[in-house]
Amino acid sequence: MDARTIGETRVQGDELRQALADFAYQLARHTYRVVECQEARTFPKELPRLPAA
């Protein structure tokens, strides 16, 4: 999955990468729950943190 922004953003660099990763992670977790995927996947309650670049 790819995520990107269009136009100006209030954050940049690692902070922007983390915000986009959080969005993608929450979307994946929600999708698995909604469509009741046959492949069981356990998502941690806390969002993963990216290492600083």
PQR file with spaces between the fields and no chain letter, atoms N, CA, C, O and H, PARSE charges and radii, in Angstrom:
ATOM       1  N    MET     1       0.840   -1.160    0.000 -0.4000 1.5000
ATOM       2  CA   MET     1       0.000    0.000    0.000 -0.0000 2.0000
ATOM       3  C    MET     1       0.892    1.232    0.000  0.5500 1.7000
ATOM       4  O    MET     1       1.908    1.270    0.694 -0.5500 1.4000
ATOM       5  N    ASP     2       0.522    2.213   -0.758 -0.4000 1.5000
ATOM       6  CA   ASP     2       1.222    3.489   -0.786 -0.0000 2.0000
ATOM       7  C    ASP     2       0.307    4.566   -0.223  0.5500 1.7000
ATOM       8  O    ASP     2      -0.910    4.519   -0.400 -0.5500 1.4000
ATOM       9  H    ASP     2      -0.303    2.182   -1.322  0.4000 1.0000
ATOM      10  N    ALA     3       0.903    5.527    0.451 -0.4000 1.5000
ATOM      11  CA   ALA     3       0.152    6.669    0.952 -0.0000 2.0000
ATOM      12  C    ALA     3       0.970    7.914    0.665  0.5500 1.7000
ATOM      13  O    ALA     3       2.196    7.905    0.778 -0.5500 1.4000
ATOM      14  H    ALA     3       1.892    5.565    0.595  0.4000 1.0000
ATOM      15  N    ARG     4       0.279    8.989    0.291 -0.4000 1.5000
ATOM      16  CA   ARG     4       0.993   10.235    0.022 -0.0000 2.0000
ATOM      17  C    ARG     4       0.057   11.396    0.267  0.5500 1.7000
ATOM      18  O    ARG     4      -1.147   11.220    0.456 -0.5500 1.4000
ATOM      19  H    ARG     4      -0.717    8.997    0.200  0.4000 1.0000
ATOM      20  N    THR     5       0.624   12.572    0.259 -0.4000 1.5000
ATOM      21  CA   THR     5      -0.170   13.780    0.449 -0.0000 2.0000
ATOM      22  C    THR     5      -0.177   14.571   -0.843  0.5500 1.7000
ATOM      23  O    THR     5       0.707   14.426   -1.688 -0.5500 1.4000
ATOM      24  H    THR     5       1.601   12.714    0.105  0.4000 1.0000
ATOM      25  N    ILE     6      -1.177   15.398   -0.978 -0.4000 1.5000
ATOM      26  CA   ILE     6      -1.272   16.296   -2.124 -0.0000 2.0000
ATOM      27  C    ILE     6      -1.286   17.714   -1.562  0.5500 1.7000
ATOM      28  O    ILE     6      -2.134   18.047   -0.734 -0.5500 1.4000
ATOM      29  H    ILE     6      -1.895   15.516   -0.292  0.4000 1.0000
ATOM      30  N    GLY     7      -0.362   18.538   -2.004 -0.4000 1.5000
ATOM      31  CA   GLY     7      -0.311   19.915   -1.527 -0.0000 2.0000
ATOM      32  C    GLY     7       0.550   20.064   -0.290  0.5500 1.7000
ATOM      33  O    GLY     7       1.314   19.170    0.074 -0.5500 1.4000
ATOM      34  H    GLY     7       0.327   18.268   -2.677  0.4000 1.0000
ATOM      35  N    GLU     8       0.408   21.210    0.345 -0.4000 1.5000
ATOM      36  CA   GLU     8       1.201   21.533    1.528 -0.0000 2.0000
ATOM      37  C    GLU     8       0.748   20.715    2.731  0.5500 1.7000
ATOM      38  O    GLU     8      -0.433   20.393    2.857 -0.5500 1.4000
ATOM      39  H    GLU     8      -0.213   21.936    0.050  0.4000 1.0000
ATOM      40  N    THR     9       1.677   20.381    3.610 -0.4000 1.5000
ATOM      41  CA   THR     9       1.349   19.677    4.843 -0.0000 2.0000
ATOM      42  C    THR     9       1.913   20.453    6.028  0.5500 1.7000
ATOM      43  O    THR     9       2.877   21.206    5.888 -0.5500 1.4000
ATOM      44  H    THR     9       2.637   20.643    3.508  0.4000 1.0000
ATOM      45  N    ARG    10       1.304   20.262    7.192 -0.4000 1.5000
ATOM      46  CA   ARG    10       1.785   20.944    8.397 -0.0000 2.0000
ATOM      47  C    ARG    10       3.021   20.274    8.960  0.5500 1.7000
ATOM      48  O    ARG    10       3.794   20.908    9.678 -0.5500 1.4000
ATOM      49  H    ARG    10       0.521   19.651    7.306  0.4000 1.0000
ATOM      50  N    VAL    11       3.220   19.001    8.648 -0.4000 1.5000
ATOM      51  CA   VAL    11       4.389   18.266    9.139 -0.0000 2.0000
ATOM      52  C    VAL    11       5.190   17.747    7.956  0.5500 1.7000
ATOM      53  O    VAL    11       4.675   17.627    6.844 -0.5500 1.4000
ATOM      54  H    VAL    11       2.592   18.486    8.066  0.4000 1.0000
ATOM      55  N    GLN    12       6.456   17.441    8.210 -0.4000 1.5000
ATOM      56  CA   GLN    12       7.331   16.925    7.152 -0.0000 2.0000
ATOM      57  C    GLN    12       8.250   15.862    7.740  0.5500 1.7000
ATOM      58  O    GLN    12       8.269   15.640    8.951 -0.5500 1.4000
ATOM      59  H    GLN    12       6.874   17.538    9.113  0.4000 1.0000
ATOM      60  N    GLY    13       8.995   15.220    6.884 -0.4000 1.5000
ATOM      61  CA   GLY    13      10.012   14.269    7.324 -0.0000 2.0000
ATOM      62  C    GLY    13       9.436   13.102    8.104  0.5500 1.7000
ATOM      63  O    GLY    13       8.404   12.536    7.742 -0.5500 1.4000
ATOM      64  H    GLY    13       8.980   15.400    5.900  0.4000 1.0000
ATOM      65  N    ASP    14      10.136   12.748    9.203 -0.4000 1.5000
ATOM      66  CA   ASP    14       9.736   11.593   10.012 -0.0000 2.0000
ATOM      67  C    ASP    14       8.330   11.737   10.583  0.5500 1.7000
ATOM      68  O    ASP    14       7.592   10.755   10.669 -0.5500 1.4000
ATOM      69  H    ASP    14      10.974   13.207    9.498  0.4000 1.0000
ATOM      70  N    GLU    15       7.957   12.946   10.973 -0.4000 1.5000
ATOM      71  CA   GLU    15       6.623   13.160   11.536 -0.0000 2.0000
ATOM      72  C    GLU    15       5.539   12.875   10.497  0.5500 1.7000
ATOM      73  O    GLU    15       4.502   12.300   10.827 -0.5500 1.4000
ATOM      74  H    GLU    15       8.556   13.743   10.903  0.4000 1.0000
ATOM      75  N    LEU    16       5.770   13.271    9.248 -0.4000 1.5000
ATOM      76  CA   LEU    16       4.823   12.987    8.168 -0.0000 2.0000
ATOM      77  C    LEU    16       4.793   11.497    7.858  0.5500 1.7000
ATOM      78  O    LEU    16       3.721   10.924    7.662 -0.5500 1.4000
ATOM      79  H    LEU    16       6.612   13.738    8.979  0.4000 1.0000
ATOM      80  N    ARG    17       5.959   10.871    7.811 -0.4000 1.5000
ATOM      81  CA   ARG    17       6.017    9.426    7.562 -0.0000 2.0000
ATOM      82  C    ARG    17       5.220    8.673    8.622  0.5500 1.7000
ATOM      83  O    ARG    17       4.491    7.735    8.300 -0.5500 1.4000
ATOM      84  H    ARG    17       6.830   11.336    7.970  0.4000 1.0000
ATOM      85  N    GLN    18       5.355    9.079    9.882 -0.4000 1.5000
ATOM      86  CA   GLN    18       4.640    8.406   10.963 -0.0000 2.0000
ATOM      87  C    GLN    18       3.137    8.618   10.827  0.5500 1.7000
ATOM      88  O    GLN    18       2.363    7.681   11.027 -0.5500 1.4000
ATOM      89  H    GLN    18       5.947    9.841   10.143  0.4000 1.0000
ATOM      90  N    ALA    19       2.715    9.826   10.492 -0.4000 1.5000
ATOM      91  CA   ALA    19       1.280   10.109   10.331 -0.0000 2.0000
ATOM      92  C    ALA    19       0.689    9.257    9.207  0.5500 1.7000
ATOM      93  O    ALA    19      -0.409    8.720    9.356 -0.5500 1.4000
ATOM      94  H    ALA    19       3.343   10.587   10.330  0.4000 1.0000
ATOM      95  N    LEU    20       1.397    9.127    8.094 -0.4000 1.5000
ATOM      96  CA   LEU    20       0.907    8.315    6.985 -0.0000 2.0000
ATOM      97  C    LEU    20       0.898    6.832    7.346  0.5500 1.7000
ATOM      98  O    LEU    20      -0.024    6.106    6.974 -0.5500 1.4000
ATOM      99  H    LEU    20       2.289    9.563    7.973  0.4000 1.0000
ATOM     100  N    ALA    21       1.923    6.381    8.071 -0.4000 1.5000
ATOM     101  CA   ALA    21       1.965    4.983    8.511 -0.0000 2.0000
ATOM     102  C    ALA    21       0.814    4.692    9.471  0.5500 1.7000
ATOM     103  O    ALA    21       0.188    3.637    9.380 -0.5500 1.4000
ATOM     104  H    ALA    21       2.672    6.971    8.373  0.4000 1.0000
ATOM     105  N    ASP    22       0.529    5.616   10.390 -0.4000 1.5000
ATOM     106  CA   ASP    22      -0.593    5.447   11.322 -0.0000 2.0000
ATOM     107  C    ASP    22      -1.915    5.320   10.561  0.5500 1.7000
ATOM     108  O    ASP    22      -2.741    4.466   10.882 -0.5500 1.4000
ATOM     109  H    ASP    22       1.038    6.473   10.464  0.4000 1.0000
ATOM     110  N    PHE    23      -2.108    6.164    9.562 -0.4000 1.5000
ATOM     111  CA   PHE    23      -3.322    6.129    8.763 -0.0000 2.0000
ATOM     112  C    PHE    23      -3.453    4.784    8.047  0.5500 1.7000
ATOM     113  O    PHE    23      -4.513    4.158    8.083 -0.5500 1.4000
ATOM     114  H    PHE    23      -1.437    6.858    9.300  0.4000 1.0000
ATOM     115  N    ALA    24      -2.380    4.345    7.401 -0.4000 1.5000
ATOM     116  CA   ALA    24      -2.410    3.079    6.658 -0.0000 2.0000
ATOM     117  C    ALA    24      -2.647    1.900    7.604  0.5500 1.7000
ATOM     118  O    ALA    24      -3.393    0.981    7.266 -0.5500 1.4000
ATOM     119  H    ALA    24      -1.519    4.854    7.371  0.4000 1.0000
ATOM     120  N    TYR    25      -2.029    1.914    8.767 -0.4000 1.5000
ATOM     121  CA   TYR    25      -2.182    0.844    9.746 -0.0000 2.0000
ATOM     122  C    TYR    25      -3.627    0.762   10.232  0.5500 1.7000
ATOM     123  O    TYR    25      -4.204   -0.323   10.298 -0.5500 1.4000
ATOM     124  H    TYR    25      -1.423    2.660    9.041  0.4000 1.0000
ATOM     125  N    GLN    26      -4.205    1.904   10.570 -0.4000 1.5000
ATOM     126  CA   GLN    26      -5.593    1.916   11.032 -0.0000 2.0000
ATOM     127  C    GLN    26      -6.547    1.454    9.935  0.5500 1.7000
ATOM     128  O    GLN    26      -7.524    0.761   10.216 -0.5500 1.4000
ATOM     129  H    GLN    26      -3.736    2.786   10.516  0.4000 1.0000
ATOM     130  N    LEU    27      -6.273    1.827    8.699 -0.4000 1.5000
ATOM     131  CA   LEU    27      -7.098    1.397    7.574 -0.0000 2.0000
ATOM     132  C    LEU    27      -7.028   -0.123    7.407  0.5500 1.7000
ATOM     133  O    LEU    27      -8.053   -0.773    7.202 -0.5500 1.4000
ATOM     134  H    LEU    27      -5.479    2.390    8.470  0.4000 1.0000
ATOM     135  N    ALA    28      -5.829   -0.685    7.492 -0.4000 1.5000
ATOM     136  CA   ALA    28      -5.672   -2.140    7.370 -0.0000 2.0000
ATOM     137  C    ALA    28      -6.398   -2.858    8.508  0.5500 1.7000
ATOM     138  O    ALA    28      -7.106   -3.837    8.272 -0.5500 1.4000
ATOM     139  H    ALA    28      -4.996   -0.157    7.659  0.4000 1.0000
ATOM     140  N    ARG    29      -6.227   -2.380    9.728 -0.4000 1.5000
ATOM     141  CA   ARG    29      -6.873   -3.008   10.885 -0.0000 2.0000
ATOM     142  C    ARG    29      -8.393   -2.966   10.735  0.5500 1.7000
ATOM     143  O    ARG    29      -9.067   -3.959   11.006 -0.5500 1.4000
ATOM     144  H    ARG    29      -5.652   -1.585    9.920  0.4000 1.0000
ATOM     145  N    HIS    30      -8.934   -1.833   10.308 -0.4000 1.5000
ATOM     146  CA   HIS    30     -10.378   -1.687   10.114 -0.0000 2.0000
ATOM     147  C    HIS    30     -10.869   -2.619    9.003  0.5500 1.7000
ATOM     148  O    HIS    30     -11.910   -3.261    9.143 -0.5500 1.4000
ATOM     149  H    HIS    30      -8.386   -1.026   10.088  0.4000 1.0000
ATOM     150  N    THR    31     -10.132   -2.690    7.919 -0.4000 1.5000
ATOM     151  CA   THR    31     -10.526   -3.529    6.788 -0.0000 2.0000
ATOM     152  C    THR    31     -10.603   -4.994    7.190  0.5500 1.7000
ATOM     153  O    THR    31     -11.567   -5.680    6.849 -0.5500 1.4000
ATOM     154  H    THR    31      -9.286   -2.169    7.804  0.4000 1.0000
ATOM     155  N    TYR    32      -9.597   -5.480    7.911 -0.4000 1.5000
ATOM     156  CA   TYR    32      -9.630   -6.874    8.360 -0.0000 2.0000
ATOM     157  C    TYR    32     -10.856   -7.137    9.223  0.5500 1.7000
ATOM     158  O    TYR    32     -11.479   -8.193    9.110 -0.5500 1.4000
ATOM     159  H    TYR    32      -8.814   -4.923    8.188  0.4000 1.0000
ATOM     160  N    ARG    33     -11.206   -6.190   10.083 -0.4000 1.5000
ATOM     161  CA   ARG    33     -12.354   -6.377   10.967 -0.0000 2.0000
ATOM     162  C    ARG    33     -13.666   -6.353   10.176  0.5500 1.7000
ATOM     163  O    ARG    33     -14.546   -7.177   10.426 -0.5500 1.4000
ATOM     164  H    ARG    33     -10.700   -5.333   10.175  0.4000 1.0000
ATOM     165  N    VAL    34     -13.808   -5.429    9.236 -0.4000 1.5000
ATOM     166  CA   VAL    34     -15.056   -5.270    8.493 -0.0000 2.0000
ATOM     167  C    VAL    34     -15.332   -6.457    7.577  0.5500 1.7000
ATOM     168  O    VAL    34     -16.456   -6.958    7.532 -0.5500 1.4000
ATOM     169  H    VAL    34     -13.093   -4.760    9.033  0.4000 1.0000
ATOM     170  N    VAL    35     -14.326   -6.905    6.854 -0.4000 1.5000
ATOM     171  CA   VAL    35     -14.567   -7.979    5.879 -0.0000 2.0000
ATOM     172  C    VAL    35     -14.383   -9.370    6.468  0.5500 1.7000
ATOM     173  O    VAL    35     -14.517  -10.374    5.769 -0.5500 1.4000
ATOM     174  H    VAL    35     -13.413   -6.498    6.891  0.4000 1.0000
ATOM     175  N    GLU    36     -14.072   -9.423    7.775 -0.4000 1.5000
ATOM     176  CA   GLU    36     -13.929  -10.707    8.461 -0.0000 2.0000
ATOM     177  C    GLU    36     -13.025  -11.656    7.670  0.5500 1.7000
ATOM     178  O    GLU    36     -13.430  -12.755    7.291 -0.5500 1.4000
ATOM     179  H    GLU    36     -13.963   -8.607    8.344  0.4000 1.0000
ATOM     180  N    CYS    37     -11.804  -11.207    7.434 -0.4000 1.5000
ATOM     181  CA   CYS    37     -10.831  -11.976    6.654 -0.0000 2.0000
ATOM     182  C    CYS    37     -10.634  -13.368    7.239  0.5500 1.7000
ATOM     183  O    CYS    37     -10.609  -13.547    8.457 -0.5500 1.4000
ATOM     184  H    CYS    37     -11.475  -10.315    7.741  0.4000 1.0000
ATOM     185  N    GLN    38     -10.494  -14.348    6.354 -0.4000 1.5000
ATOM     186  CA   GLN    38     -10.270  -15.724    6.766 -0.0000 2.0000
ATOM     187  C    GLN    38      -8.880  -15.901    7.367  0.5500 1.7000
ATOM     188  O    GLN    38      -8.690  -16.722    8.264 -0.5500 1.4000
ATOM     189  H    GLN    38     -10.514  -14.203    5.365  0.4000 1.0000
ATOM     190  N    GLU    39      -7.908  -15.133    6.875 -0.4000 1.5000
ATOM     191  CA   GLU    39      -6.556  -15.191    7.419 -0.0000 2.0000
ATOM     192  C    GLU    39      -6.524  -14.352    8.694  0.5500 1.7000
ATOM     193  O    GLU    39      -6.482  -13.123    8.637 -0.5500 1.4000
ATOM     194  H    GLU    39      -8.063  -14.466    6.146  0.4000 1.0000
ATOM     195  N    ALA    40      -6.544  -15.015    9.821 -0.4000 1.5000
ATOM     196  CA   ALA    40      -6.556  -14.298   11.090 -0.0000 2.0000
ATOM     197  C    ALA    40      -5.297  -13.453   11.227  0.5500 1.7000
ATOM     198  O    ALA    40      -4.192  -13.915   10.942 -0.5500 1.4000
ATOM     199  H    ALA    40      -6.577  -16.013    9.867  0.4000 1.0000
ATOM     200  N    ARG    41      -5.471  -12.247   11.654 -0.4000 1.5000
ATOM     201  CA   ARG    41      -4.353  -11.322   11.844 -0.0000 2.0000
ATOM     202  C    ARG    41      -4.597  -10.612   13.163  0.5500 1.7000
ATOM     203  O    ARG    41      -5.676  -10.064   13.390 -0.5500 1.4000
ATOM     204  H    ARG    41      -6.369  -11.872   11.886  0.4000 1.0000
ATOM     205  N    THR    42      -3.609  -10.623   14.021 -0.4000 1.5000
ATOM     206  CA   THR    42      -3.721   -9.941   15.298 -0.0000 2.0000
ATOM     207  C    THR    42      -2.960   -8.629   15.215  0.5500 1.7000
ATOM     208  O    THR    42      -1.751   -8.609   14.987 -0.5500 1.4000
ATOM     209  H    THR    42      -2.733  -11.069   13.837  0.4000 1.0000
ATOM     210  N    PHE    43      -3.675   -7.551   15.401 -0.4000 1.5000
ATOM     211  CA   PHE    43      -3.062   -6.226   15.372 -0.0000 2.0000
ATOM     212  C    PHE    43      -2.866   -5.753   16.812  0.5500 1.7000
ATOM     213  O    PHE    43      -3.789   -5.851   17.621 -0.5500 1.4000
ATOM     214  H    PHE    43      -4.657   -7.567   15.586  0.4000 1.0000
ATOM     215  N    PRO    44      -1.677   -5.242   17.146 -0.5600 1.5000
ATOM     216  CA   PRO    44      -1.489   -4.701   18.490  0.2800 2.0000
ATOM     217  C    PRO    44      -2.377   -3.488   18.718  0.5500 1.7000
ATOM     218  O    PRO    44      -2.744   -2.801   17.765 -0.5500 1.4000
ATOM     219  N    LYS    45      -2.725   -3.220   19.959 -0.4000 1.5000
ATOM     220  CA   LYS    45      -3.578   -2.084   20.266 -0.0000 2.0000
ATOM     221  C    LYS    45      -2.887   -0.750   19.964  0.5500 1.7000
ATOM     222  O    LYS    45      -3.530    0.190   19.495 -0.5500 1.4000
ATOM     223  H    LYS    45      -2.427   -3.778   20.734  0.4000 1.0000
ATOM     224  N    GLU    46      -1.585   -0.668   20.231 -0.4000 1.5000
ATOM     225  CA   GLU    46      -0.851    0.567   19.960 -0.0000 2.0000
ATOM     226  C    GLU    46      -0.257    0.526   18.557  0.5500 1.7000
ATOM     227  O    GLU    46       0.203   -0.514   18.085 -0.5500 1.4000
ATOM     228  H    GLU    46      -1.063   -1.431   20.612  0.4000 1.0000
ATOM     229  N    LEU    47      -0.280    1.673   17.911 -0.4000 1.5000
ATOM     230  CA   LEU    47       0.291    1.761   16.565 -0.0000 2.0000
ATOM     231  C    LEU    47       1.800    1.638   16.630  0.5500 1.7000
ATOM     232  O    LEU    47       2.422    2.146   17.563 -0.5500 1.4000
ATOM     233  H    LEU    47      -0.654    2.518   18.294  0.4000 1.0000
ATOM     234  N    PRO    48       2.405    0.967   15.645 -0.5600 1.5000
ATOM     235  CA   PRO    48       3.863    0.829   15.652  0.2800 2.0000
ATOM     236  C    PRO    48       4.550    2.181   15.412  0.5500 1.7000
ATOM     237  O    PRO    48       4.022    3.029   14.693 -0.5500 1.4000
ATOM     238  N    ARG    49       5.688    2.371   15.994 -0.4000 1.5000
ATOM     239  CA   ARG    49       6.485    3.586   15.810 -0.0000 2.0000
ATOM     240  C    ARG    49       7.611    3.285   14.847  0.5500 1.7000
ATOM     241  O    ARG    49       8.281    2.259   14.962 -0.5500 1.4000
ATOM     242  H    ARG    49       6.117    1.682   16.578  0.4000 1.0000
ATOM     243  N    LEU    50       7.818    4.183   13.895 -0.4000 1.5000
ATOM     244  CA   LEU    50       8.901    4.051   12.922 -0.0000 2.0000
ATOM     245  C    LEU    50      10.203    4.546   13.536  0.5500 1.7000
ATOM     246  O    LEU    50      10.199    5.492   14.324 -0.5500 1.4000
ATOM     247  H    LEU    50       7.274    5.016   13.801  0.4000 1.0000
ATOM     248  N    PRO    51      11.317    3.911   13.178 -0.5600 1.5000
ATOM     249  CA   PRO    51      12.599    4.438   13.658  0.2800 2.0000
ATOM     250  C    PRO    51      12.898    5.755   12.954  0.5500 1.7000
ATOM     251  O    PRO    51      12.509    5.942   11.801 -0.5500 1.4000
ATOM     252  N    ALA    52      13.573    6.656   13.623 -0.4000 1.5000
ATOM     253  CA   ALA    52      13.941    7.942   13.013 -0.0000 2.0000
ATOM     254  C    ALA    52      14.912    7.689   11.870  0.5500 1.7000
ATOM     255  O    ALA    52      15.818    6.863   11.979 -0.5500 1.4000
ATOM     256  H    ALA    52      13.888    6.505   14.560  0.4000 1.0000
ATOM     257  N    ALA    53      14.708    8.416   10.764 -0.4000 1.5000
ATOM     258  CA   ALA    53      15.571    8.218    9.592 -0.0000 2.0000
ATOM     259  C    ALA    53      16.884    8.940    9.762  0.5500 1.7000
ATOM     260  O    ALA    53      17.737    8.888    8.876 -0.5500 1.4000
ATOM     261  H    ALA    53      13.972    9.087   10.675  0.4000 1.0000
